[in-house]
Amino acid sequence: MNANKITLVRSDLDGYVNVPVNMTWDFLGRDDSVDDYEATMLKEVIGTANDFEIARFAQNVFLNDDTAINYEFYFYNNATPITGTSVTTANWGISYLNEGFSVQDVYYYSKPFTKSFFKLDFYDTDNEKTQQIFLSIILPVQQGLTETVVLSPTLPPVEIKKPKMILDYVGDKEGFFIYWLRNREFVDINEFFMSAKFFDGRLGVFVQMTNTPQTQITPTKFNFNTADYYYYKVKLDYNDKTYEVYSTATNQRVGDANTPIKWYEYVNP
């Protein structure tokens, strides 16, 4: 090792040697470096901020300036077995009575009835093997149009709810809007596949619904491609914050009074 050698030759001098060593410290910019390091560590720990603000999408107006969207839910009348050869589309009706609820259940809003609801699920694809659900809309049974029935032979006819809903900005509006991400940078999707199920509060089960009655499903009423019969297509417009619903069979827009969105109870054999 190379080193400087210092020799003291005079005995009258103090045994002290002043060795000039530069001890100047440069702290210029050190505070900025600490701030940068702190920001980097915070970013690694909590990640970067993403825009998850929600926008409200309303149903786009039809050509006649109608803003409402129409849903019709058909339940199967089990008086005739689904496997029977005489089953026709007429066996499905727009009535909760076909699902097993009594007139008293619906009229008096019994707990099993009020706990029931329709559930619309929105998927990114109609392929059940790869699809992901992104949002759901609940339609309560307390909204909808009514039908006239007999509650008791000694009483005049009464009005009870039926599963036909006209949703709009006013009145029955639960489920009219779709609330979805405003910014497309995180999830870039403008087309969903919408399926429907009914939760039966009497039995505590979900009932699958199809866009076509089983009598018209091919190749058979129990063996078919679910992508063809379980969905409607929903398209979002991010510019004016609206949506439109299309039939997957005809690719035509549906939802107005003349072409309502129809769902039919699927009945297992």
TORKOL-4160 file (C-alpha; in steps of 0.2 Angstrom, whole numbers, padded with zeros to 4 digits, m for minus):
269
<pt num="1" X="0000" Y="0000" Z="0000"/>
<pt num="2" X="0007" Y="0017" Z="m0005"/>
<pt num="3" X="0006" Y="0030" Z="0010"/>
<pt num="4" X="0015" Y="0047" Z="0014"/>
<pt num="5" X="0028" Y="0045" Z="0027"/>
<pt num="6" X="0030" Y="0060" Z="0040"/>
<pt num="7" X="0045" Y="0060" Z="0051"/>
<pt num="8" X="0047" Y="0072" Z="0066"/>
<pt num="9" X="0066" Y="0077" Z="0068"/>
<pt num="10" X="0064" Y="0092" Z="0081"/>
<pt num="11" X="0061" Y="0087" Z="0099"/>
<pt num="12" X="0055" Y="0105" Z="0104"/>
<pt num="13" X="0039" Y="0103" Z="0093"/>
<pt num="14" X="0023" Y="0097" Z="0098"/>
<pt num="15" X="0019" Y="0079" Z="0092"/>
<pt num="16" X="0005" Y="0086" Z="0082"/>
<pt num="17" X="0003" Y="0086" Z="0063"/>
<pt num="18" X="m0010" Y="0095" Z="0053"/>
<pt num="19" X="m0015" Y="0084" Z="0039"/>
<pt num="20" X="m0025" Y="0093" Z="0026"/>
<pt num="21" X="m0040" Y="0082" Z="0022"/>
<pt num="22" X="m0055" Y="0089" Z="0012"/>
<pt num="23" X="m0071" Y="0087" Z="0023"/>
<pt num="24" X="m0083" Y="0098" Z="0013"/>
<pt num="25" X="m0100" Y="0089" Z="0011"/>
<pt num="26" X="m0111" Y="0094" Z="m0004"/>
<pt num="27" X="m0130" Y="0093" Z="0001"/>
<pt num="28" X="m0136" Y="0102" Z="m0014"/>
<pt num="29" X="m0151" Y="0093" Z="m0022"/>
<pt num="30" X="m0151" Y="0080" Z="m0008"/>
<pt num="31" X="m0169" Y="0085" Z="m0002"/>
<pt num="32" X="m0175" Y="0083" Z="m0020"/>
<pt num="33" X="m0168" Y="0066" Z="m0021"/>
<pt num="34" X="m0177" Y="0061" Z="m0005"/>
<pt num="35" X="m0194" Y="0068" Z="m0012"/>
<pt num="36" X="m0191" Y="0058" Z="m0028"/>
<pt num="37" X="m0187" Y="0042" Z="m0018"/>
<pt num="38" X="m0203" Y="0045" Z="m0007"/>
<pt num="39" X="m0214" Y="0047" Z="m0023"/>
<pt num="40" X="m0207" Y="0032" Z="m0031"/>
<pt num="41" X="m0210" Y="0021" Z="m0016"/>
<pt num="42" X="m0227" Y="0027" Z="m0013"/>
<pt num="43" X="m0231" Y="0023" Z="m0032"/>
<pt num="44" X="m0225" Y="0006" Z="m0029"/>
<pt num="45" X="m0235" Y="0003" Z="m0013"/>
<pt num="46" X="m0252" Y="0010" Z="m0018"/>
<pt num="47" X="m0250" Y="0010" Z="m0037"/>
<pt num="48" X="m0256" Y="0024" Z="m0049"/>
<pt num="49" X="m0273" Y="0032" Z="m0048"/>
<pt num="50" X="m0286" Y="0026" Z="m0061"/>
<pt num="51" X="m0302" Y="0035" Z="m0066"/>
<pt num="52" X="m0316" Y="0024" Z="m0060"/>
<pt num="53" X="m0329" Y="0038" Z="m0061"/>
<pt num="54" X="m0346" Y="0031" Z="m0066"/>
<pt num="55" X="m0357" Y="0039" Z="m0080"/>
<pt num="56" X="m0376" Y="0037" Z="m0082"/>
<pt num="57" X="m0381" Y="0029" Z="m0099"/>
<pt num="58" X="m0400" Y="0032" Z="m0104"/>
<pt num="59" X="m0409" Y="0022" Z="m0117"/>
<pt num="60" X="m0408" Y="0031" Z="m0133"/>
<pt num="61" X="m0424" Y="0039" Z="m0141"/>
<pt num="62" X="m0433" Y="0029" Z="m0154"/>
<pt num="63" X="m0438" Y="0037" Z="m0171"/>
<pt num="64" X="m0454" Y="0042" Z="m0164"/>
<pt num="65" X="m0445" Y="0052" Z="m0150"/>
<pt num="66" X="m0451" Y="0038" Z="m0137"/>
<pt num="67" X="m0438" Y="0037" Z="m0123"/>
<pt num="68" X="m0445" Y="0022" Z="m0114"/>
<pt num="69" X="m0439" Y="0004" Z="m0115"/>
<pt num="70" X="m0451" Y="m0010" Z="m0114"/>
<pt num="71" X="m0448" Y="m0027" Z="m0106"/>
<pt num="72" X="m0460" Y="m0042" Z="m0106"/>
<pt num="73" X="m0457" Y="m0058" Z="m0095"/>
<pt num="74" X="m0466" Y="m0073" Z="m0100"/>
<pt num="75" X="m0469" Y="m0088" Z="m0087"/>
<pt num="76" X="m0473" Y="m0105" Z="m0092"/>
<pt num="77" X="m0490" Y="m0112" Z="m0086"/>
<pt num="78" X="m0486" Y="m0129" Z="m0079"/>
<pt num="79" X="m0503" Y="m0136" Z="m0081"/>
<pt num="80" X="m0496" Y="m0144" Z="m0097"/>
<pt num="81" X="m0479" Y="m0153" Z="m0095"/>
<pt num="82" X="m0466" Y="m0145" Z="m0105"/>
<pt num="83" X="m0462" Y="m0162" Z="m0114"/>
<pt num="84" X="m0480" Y="m0163" Z="m0121"/>
<pt num="85" X="m0482" Y="m0162" Z="m0139"/>
<pt num="86" X="m0496" Y="m0150" Z="m0138"/>
<pt num="87" X="m0486" Y="m0136" Z="m0130"/>
<pt num="88" X="m0486" Y="m0120" Z="m0140"/>
<pt num="89" X="m0480" Y="m0102" Z="m0137"/>
<pt num="90" X="m0497" Y="m0099" Z="m0129"/>
<pt num="91" X="m0492" Y="m0109" Z="m0114"/>
<pt num="92" X="m0481" Y="m0094" Z="m0109"/>
<pt num="93" X="m0490" Y="m0079" Z="m0102"/>
<pt num="94" X="m0486" Y="m0062" Z="m0094"/>
<pt num="95" X="m0492" Y="m0067" Z="m0077"/>
<pt num="96" X="m0484" Y="m0071" Z="m0060"/>
<pt num="97" X="m0498" Y="m0083" Z="m0057"/>
<pt num="98" X="m0489" Y="m0095" Z="m0070"/>
<pt num="99" X="m0474" Y="m0095" Z="m0059"/>
<pt num="100" X="m0484" Y="m0102" Z="m0045"/>
<pt num="101" X="m0488" Y="m0086" Z="m0035"/>
<pt num="102" X="m0506" Y="m0084" Z="m0029"/>
<pt num="103" X="m0517" Y="m0069" Z="m0032"/>
<pt num="104" X="m0516" Y="m0066" Z="m0014"/>
<pt num="105" X="m0497" Y="m0066" Z="m0014"/>
<pt num="106" X="m0496" Y="m0053" Z="m0028"/>
<pt num="107" X="m0511" Y="m0042" Z="m0022"/>
<pt num="108" X="m0505" Y="m0041" Z="m0004"/>
<pt num="109" X="m0487" Y="m0041" Z="m0008"/>
<pt num="110" X="m0482" Y="m0056" Z="0002"/>
<pt num="111" X="m0464" Y="m0058" Z="0008"/>
<pt num="112" X="m0460" Y="m0072" Z="m0005"/>
<pt num="113" X="m0466" Y="m0061" Z="m0019"/>
<pt num="114" X="m0458" Y="m0044" Z="m0014"/>
<pt num="115" X="m0441" Y="m0054" Z="m0011"/>
<pt num="116" X="m0442" Y="m0059" Z="m0030"/>
<pt num="117" X="m0434" Y="m0049" Z="m0044"/>
<pt num="118" X="m0427" Y="m0050" Z="m0061"/>
<pt num="119" X="m0408" Y="m0049" Z="m0063"/>
<pt num="120" X="m0401" Y="m0043" Z="m0080"/>
<pt num="121" X="m0382" Y="m0048" Z="m0081"/>
<pt num="122" X="m0370" Y="m0040" Z="m0094"/>
<pt num="123" X="m0356" Y="m0050" Z="m0101"/>
<pt num="124" X="m0342" Y="m0046" Z="m0112"/>
<pt num="125" X="m0345" Y="m0061" Z="m0124"/>
<pt num="126" X="m0359" Y="m0074" Z="m0127"/>
<pt num="127" X="m0346" Y="m0088" Z="m0125"/>
<pt num="128" X="m0350" Y="m0096" Z="m0108"/>
<pt num="129" X="m0332" Y="m0103" Z="m0107"/>
<pt num="130" X="m0323" Y="m0087" Z="m0107"/>
<pt num="131" X="m0336" Y="m0073" Z="m0103"/>
<pt num="132" X="m0334" Y="m0061" Z="m0088"/>
<pt num="133" X="m0349" Y="m0052" Z="m0080"/>
<pt num="134" X="m0346" Y="m0034" Z="m0079"/>
<pt num="135" X="m0362" Y="m0027" Z="m0071"/>
<pt num="136" X="m0380" Y="m0032" Z="m0066"/>
<pt num="137" X="m0397" Y="m0023" Z="m0066"/>
<pt num="138" X="m0411" Y="m0028" Z="m0054"/>
<pt num="139" X="m0429" Y="m0025" Z="m0059"/>
<pt num="140" X="m0440" Y="m0027" Z="m0044"/>
<pt num="141" X="m0457" Y="m0035" Z="m0045"/>
<pt num="142" X="m0466" Y="m0020" Z="m0037"/>
<pt num="143" X="m0465" Y="m0010" Z="m0053"/>
<pt num="144" X="m0473" Y="m0014" Z="m0070"/>
<pt num="145" X="m0491" Y="m0014" Z="m0077"/>
<pt num="146" X="m0506" Y="m0023" Z="m0070"/>
<pt num="147" X="m0519" Y="m0036" Z="m0074"/>
<pt num="148" X="m0536" Y="m0038" Z="m0068"/>
<pt num="149" X="m0540" Y="m0054" Z="m0058"/>
<pt num="150" X="m0553" Y="m0060" Z="m0045"/>
<pt num="151" X="m0547" Y="m0060" Z="m0027"/>
<pt num="152" X="m0563" Y="m0067" Z="m0020"/>
<pt num="153" X="m0580" Y="m0072" Z="m0027"/>
<pt num="154" X="m0588" Y="m0060" Z="m0015"/>
<pt num="155" X="m0577" Y="m0045" Z="m0020"/>
<pt num="156" X="m0575" Y="m0035" Z="m0036"/>
<pt num="157" X="m0560" Y="m0039" Z="m0047"/>
<pt num="158" X="m0544" Y="m0031" Z="m0042"/>
<pt num="159" X="m0528" Y="m0026" Z="m0051"/>
<pt num="160" X="m0511" Y="m0035" Z="m0047"/>
<pt num="161" X="m0494" Y="m0032" Z="m0054"/>
<pt num="162" X="m0489" Y="m0042" Z="m0070"/>
<pt num="163" X="m0471" Y="m0044" Z="m0077"/>
<pt num="164" X="m0473" Y="m0031" Z="m0091"/>
<pt num="165" X="m0462" Y="m0016" Z="m0087"/>
<pt num="166" X="m0461" Y="0001" Z="m0097"/>
<pt num="167" X="m0446" Y="0010" Z="m0090"/>
<pt num="168" X="m0442" Y="0028" Z="m0092"/>
<pt num="169" X="m0435" Y="0044" Z="m0085"/>
<pt num="170" X="m0451" Y="0045" Z="m0074"/>
<pt num="171" X="m0463" Y="0033" Z="m0066"/>
<pt num="172" X="m0455" Y="0015" Z="m0066"/>
<pt num="173" X="m0437" Y="0020" Z="m0069"/>
<pt num="174" X="m0428" Y="0007" Z="m0058"/>
<pt num="175" X="m0417" Y="m0002" Z="m0071"/>
<pt num="176" X="m0419" Y="0011" Z="m0085"/>
<pt num="177" X="m0401" Y="0018" Z="m0083"/>
<pt num="178" X="m0385" Y="0009" Z="m0085"/>
<pt num="179" X="m0371" Y="0015" Z="m0074"/>
<pt num="180" X="m0354" Y="0011" Z="m0081"/>
<pt num="181" X="m0337" Y="0018" Z="m0082"/>
<pt num="182" X="m0335" Y="0035" Z="m0090"/>
<pt num="183" X="m0317" Y="0033" Z="m0095"/>
<pt num="184" X="m0313" Y="0019" Z="m0107"/>
<pt num="185" X="m0294" Y="0018" Z="m0103"/>
<pt num="186" X="m0296" Y="0005" Z="m0090"/>
<pt num="187" X="m0310" Y="m0006" Z="m0098"/>
<pt num="188" X="m0312" Y="m0002" Z="m0116"/>
<pt num="189" X="m0329" Y="m0010" Z="m0120"/>
<pt num="190" X="m0344" Y="m0003" Z="m0129"/>
<pt num="191" X="m0354" Y="m0019" Z="m0132"/>
<pt num="192" X="m0362" Y="m0031" Z="m0119"/>
<pt num="193" X="m0372" Y="m0047" Z="m0120"/>
<pt num="194" X="m0387" Y="m0046" Z="m0108"/>
<pt num="195" X="m0395" Y="m0061" Z="m0101"/>
<pt num="196" X="m0410" Y="m0062" Z="m0089"/>
<pt num="197" X="m0414" Y="m0073" Z="m0074"/>
<pt num="198" X="m0429" Y="m0072" Z="m0061"/>
<pt num="199" X="m0426" Y="m0075" Z="m0043"/>
<pt num="200" X="m0441" Y="m0084" Z="m0036"/>
<pt num="201" X="m0443" Y="m0079" Z="m0018"/>
<pt num="202" X="m0455" Y="m0094" Z="m0015"/>
<pt num="203" X="m0442" Y="m0107" Z="m0019"/>
<pt num="204" X="m0426" Y="m0097" Z="m0017"/>
<pt num="205" X="m0419" Y="m0101" Z="m0034"/>
<pt num="206" X="m0415" Y="m0092" Z="m0050"/>
<pt num="207" X="m0425" Y="m0096" Z="m0066"/>
<pt num="208" X="m0415" Y="m0095" Z="m0082"/>
<pt num="209" X="m0424" Y="m0085" Z="m0096"/>
<pt num="210" X="m0422" Y="m0086" Z="m0115"/>
<pt num="211" X="m0426" Y="m0074" Z="m0129"/>
<pt num="212" X="m0437" Y="m0086" Z="m0138"/>
<pt num="213" X="m0450" Y="m0099" Z="m0131"/>
<pt num="214" X="m0444" Y="m0116" Z="m0131"/>
<pt num="215" X="m0456" Y="m0122" Z="m0144"/>
<pt num="216" X="m0446" Y="m0111" Z="m0157"/>
<pt num="217" X="m0429" Y="m0116" Z="m0151"/>
<pt num="218" X="m0419" Y="m0127" Z="m0163"/>
<pt num="219" X="m0413" Y="m0141" Z="m0164"/>
<pt num="220" X="m0423" Y="m0146" Z="m0149"/>
<pt num="221" X="m0431" Y="m0136" Z="m0134"/>
<pt num="222" X="m0418" Y="m0144" Z="m0122"/>
<pt num="223" X="m0402" Y="m0145" Z="m0134"/>
<pt num="224" X="m0397" Y="m0129" Z="m0142"/>
<pt num="225" X="m0383" Y="m0116" Z="m0143"/>
<pt num="226" X="m0385" Y="m0105" Z="m0128"/>
<pt num="227" X="m0376" Y="m0090" Z="m0137"/>
<pt num="228" X="m0391" Y="m0089" Z="m0149"/>
<pt num="229" X="m0405" Y="m0090" Z="m0136"/>
<pt num="230" X="m0399" Y="m0083" Z="m0119"/>
<pt num="231" X="m0394" Y="m0065" Z="m0124"/>
<pt num="232" X="m0398" Y="m0048" Z="m0131"/>
<pt num="233" X="m0385" Y="m0036" Z="m0137"/>
<pt num="234" X="m0382" Y="m0019" Z="m0128"/>
<pt num="235" X="m0372" Y="m0006" Z="m0137"/>
<pt num="236" X="m0365" Y="0009" Z="m0127"/>
<pt num="237" X="m0362" Y="0026" Z="m0135"/>
<pt num="238" X="m0349" Y="0035" Z="m0125"/>
<pt num="239" X="m0351" Y="0052" Z="m0134"/>
<pt num="240" X="m0369" Y="0055" Z="m0129"/>
<pt num="241" X="m0370" Y="0043" Z="m0115"/>
<pt num="242" X="m0384" Y="0032" Z="m0122"/>
<pt num="243" X="m0387" Y="0014" Z="m0125"/>
<pt num="244" X="m0397" Y="0003" Z="m0137"/>
<pt num="245" X="m0403" Y="m0015" Z="m0136"/>
<pt num="246" X="m0402" Y="m0027" Z="m0151"/>
<pt num="247" X="m0409" Y="m0044" Z="m0155"/>
<pt num="248" X="m0395" Y="m0057" Z="m0157"/>
<pt num="249" X="m0406" Y="m0066" Z="m0170"/>
<pt num="250" X="m0410" Y="m0052" Z="m0182"/>
<pt num="251" X="m0398" Y="m0038" Z="m0176"/>
<pt num="252" X="m0412" Y="m0026" Z="m0176"/>
<pt num="253" X="m0415" Y="m0014" Z="m0162"/>
<pt num="254" X="m0428" Y="m0018" Z="m0150"/>
<pt num="255" X="m0436" Y="m0011" Z="m0134"/>
<pt num="256" X="m0450" Y="0001" Z="m0140"/>
<pt num="257" X="m0469" Y="m0003" Z="m0138"/>
<pt num="258" X="m0470" Y="m0012" Z="m0155"/>
<pt num="259" X="m0454" Y="m0023" Z="m0152"/>
<pt num="260" X="m0452" Y="m0026" Z="m0133"/>
<pt num="261" X="m0438" Y="m0035" Z="m0126"/>
<pt num="262" X="m0446" Y="m0052" Z="m0123"/>
<pt num="263" X="m0439" Y="m0065" Z="m0110"/>
<pt num="264" X="m0447" Y="m0083" Z="m0108"/>
<pt num="265" X="m0445" Y="m0094" Z="m0094"/>
<pt num="266" X="m0434" Y="m0109" Z="m0098"/>
<pt num="267" X="m0442" Y="m0125" Z="m0091"/>
<pt num="268" X="m0431" Y="m0141" Z="m0088"/>
<pt num="269" X="m0438" Y="m0158" Z="m0095"/>
